[in-house]
Amino acid sequence: GEDVEQSLFLSVREGDSSVINCTYTDSSSTYLYWYKQEPGAGLQLLTYIFSNMDMKQDQRLTVLLNKKDKHLSLRIADTQTGDSAIYFCAESGSSNTGKLIFGQGTTLQVKP
Amino acid sequence: EPEVTQTPSHQVTQMGQEVILRCVPISNHLYFYWYRQILGQKVEFLVSFYNNEISEKSEIFDDQFSVERPDGSNFTLKIRSTKLEDSAMYFCASNNPPGTGELFFGEGSRLTVL
């Protein structure tokens, strides 16, 4: 079945780049997403990438998609303490109905 | 900026009791969803709802669960007879016809079943 996997924890120093990785199984997924969850808050969409793209850049965020390996990554440049949160990778599946398959989330800790 | 709101933020209930979690989706959205996250586990899809009926549901969404849009603004999730394993954070989400598929999530309702 559909599955999304992420590493659980990443620690970086303020100012460094963070790279959060994700693998997924459904090669027919139309969209892949990165959501951010801050403590006590809901899931906030950070960015998404359409499956026919291999890279998307949005200010400090760069998303790379390797469809062959079913690998998605999120790079945060110049990581700030305010970036500390849980980051979820999710795939839309082929039907794009709004049913998303989430990974277990990567906790990003940014040390000053 | 419009947002999805959920109440209550936290509910504690005894096993076997009925629970209703409430959501107010973004006003011009047509598709509504419930997801849940058991502590330490993945966020899981429960159900999607469109045009006053369930569009899709997961295996988790058994006969103990139901959803309703009782009026033009609220979207509710009812658990008829709660079990210990229903303890989780429940997220409501909404969006408009698929497009990019972006879901707008509420802050969640934490349910604790004792």
Boltz contact constraints between the chains, C-beta under 6 A:
constraints:
  - contact:
      token1: [A, 31]
      token2: [B, 100]
      max_distance: 6.0
  - contact:
      token1: [A, 31]
      token2: [B, 101]
      max_distance: 6.0
  - contact:
      token1: [A, 41]
      token2: [B, 107]
      max_distance: 6.0
  - contact:
      token1: [A, 42]
      token2: [B, 105]
      max_distance: 6.0
  - contact:
      token1: [A, 42]
      token2: [B, 106]
      max_distance: 6.0
  - contact:
      token1: [A, 42]
      token2: [B, 107]
      max_distance: 6.0
  - contact:
      token1: [A, 42]
      token2: [B, 108]
      max_distance: 6.0
  - contact:
      token1: [A, 43]
      token2: [B, 105]
      max_distance: 6.0
  - contact:
      token1: [A, 45]
      token2: [B, 102]
      max_distance: 6.0
  - contact:
      token1: [A, 48]
      token2: [B, 100]
      max_distance: 6.0
  - contact:
      token1: [A, 92]
      token2: [B, 101]
      max_distance: 6.0
  - contact:
      token1: [A, 96]
      token2: [B, 98]
      max_distance: 6.0
  - contact:
      token1: [A, 96]
      token2: [B, 101]
      max_distance: 6.0
  - contact:
      token1: [A, 98]
      token2: [B, 31]
      max_distance: 6.0
  - contact:
      token1: [A, 98]
      token2: [B, 33]
      max_distance: 6.0
  - contact:
      token1: [A, 98]
      token2: [B, 48]
      max_distance: 6.0
  - contact:
      token1: [A, 98]
      token2: [B, 95]
      max_distance: 6.0
  - contact:
      token1: [A, 99]
      token2: [B, 45]
      max_distance: 6.0
  - contact:
      token1: [A, 99]
      token2: [B, 56]
      max_distance: 6.0
  - contact:
      token1: [A, 102]
      token2: [B, 42]
      max_distance: 6.0
  - contact:
      token1: [A, 102]
      token2: [B, 43]
      max_distance: 6.0
  - contact:
      token1: [A, 104]
      token2: [B, 42]
      max_distance: 6.0
